[in-house]
Structure formats: C-alpha cells, structure tokens
Amino acid sequence: MAYVIFNLLCVAVLIGIDQGIKFWAVHVLMPVGTLPLIPHVVELRFVLNQGMAFRPAQRKAAVFERGHQCCADPRRILAAVPQPE
C-alpha cells in the first residue's frame, strides 16, 4: 500500500512541476518571446503547439465515428475508410 501511495505522490509532484513550468512560461517567457541563458549559445523560446501531437489520430477518429453506422453492410466499411491523399 505504501508503494501505491508513494507512486501517486510522485505523479502528483511531477504534474505540479509540469504545471508550474507551464505557468512560468506563459507569464514570464511569453511576453518576451526569447530568453537567452547563455548569449549566442542557449536560449529559451516560447512556442505554442496547437495540438500537432494529436493530428494523426484525427483521421482514425473519423473511421471510428463512421464505423458504427456502416457495420451492417461490409461493403460500406471500406467506403468509410479515408483514402490516402
């Protein structure tokens, strides 16, 4: 039981650190855009990622959404699968 509690505590701490870094980035780094740590060597930049990590899954979600409507007729399953561009 102590092992489970320790793991949950570690996860909570990591989530807290992650949220703290995001808060800092939005409130400190976003207004300036770039913060040099070592000039001309290392800098921190604020960049927004608008969900690119989940974009490949959007095509698969369309298959799942349409899949339940066409399962009665197997010929319609192939029609619901997005074709490569």
C-alpha positions in Angstrom: 0.0 0.0 0.0 2.9 2.4 0.8 4.3 1.7 -2.7 1.0 2.8 -4.3 0.8 6.0 -2.2 4.5 6.8 -3.0 3.8 6.4 -6.7 0.7 8.6 -6.6 2.7 11.2 -4.6 5.4 11.1 -7.3 2.9 11.5 -10.1 1.3 14.4 -8.2 4.7 16.1 -7.8 5.6 15.7 -11.4 2.2 17.1 -12.6 2.7 20.0 -10.2 6.2 20.7 -11.6 4.9 20.4 -15.2 2.0 22.9 -14.4 4.4 25.2 -12.7 6.8 25.3 -15.7 3.8 26.0 -18.0 2.6 28.8 -15.7 6.1 30.3 -15.7 6.4 30.1 -19.4 3.1 31.8 -20.1 3.6 34.6 -17.6 7.4 35.2 -18.0 8.6 33.8 -21.3 5.6 34.6 -23.5 5.8 38.4 -23.1 9.5 38.4 -24.1 9.4 35.6 -26.6 13.1 34.6 -26.2 15.2 34.4 -23.0 18.9 33.9 -23.5 20.5 31.7 -20.8 24.0 31.8 -22.3 24.1 34.5 -25.1 24.5 33.1 -28.6 24.6 29.5 -27.2 21.4 28.6 -25.2 18.1 30.4 -25.2 14.6 29.6 -24.2 11.8 30.4 -26.7 8.1 30.4 -26.2 6.4 28.4 -28.9 2.7 27.4 -29.0 1.9 23.9 -30.2 -1.7 23.9 -31.4 -2.3 20.2 -31.0 0.1 18.7 -33.6 0.6 15.6 -31.4 -3.0 14.6 -31.9 -3.4 15.5 -35.6 -2.6 12.0 -37.0 -5.3 10.5 -34.7 -8.0 12.7 -36.2 -8.2 10.6 -39.4 -8.6 7.4 -37.3 -11.3 9.0 -35.2 -13.3 9.6 -38.4 -13.1 5.9 -39.1 -14.4 5.0 -35.6 -17.2 7.6 -35.8 -18.4 6.4 -39.2 -17.6 2.7 -38.5 -20.6 2.1 -36.2 -23.0 3.4 -38.8 -22.0 1.1 -41.6 -21.2 -2.2 -39.9 -24.4 -3.9 -41.1 -23.1 -3.9 -44.7 -19.4 -4.9 -45.0 -19.1 -3.0 -48.4 -19.9 0.3 -46.6 -17.0 -0.3 -44.2 -14.4 0.2 -47.0 -16.3 3.3 -48.2 -15.9 4.9 -44.7 -12.2 4.4 -44.5 -10.4 7.7 -45.6 -8.3 7.2 -48.7 -4.7 8.4 -48.7 -4.1 11.7 -50.5 
